[in-house]
Amino acid sequence: MNNELTEMADRAAKNAASAPLIMDDVIEKLDLQRYIGRKFEEKLRKEIYNTPISSTLLLALN
């Protein structure tokens, strides 16, 4: 029983120690997704503004 508790405590400590690394990875991925989203939006807006479409659609996109 005591050995199991020690193993559980060791696993918990390892998981807690790796949490900041996991969060850094998540934040990095979110930053990349935001960057890709902004680039996609810029490209899409350029395509839209270079295509004859109704002013109503342009207003809806802004």
HELIX and SHEET records of a PDB file:
HELIX    1   1 ASN A    2  TYR A   49  1                                  48    
HELIX    2   2 SER A   55  LEU A   61  1                                   7    
END                                                                             
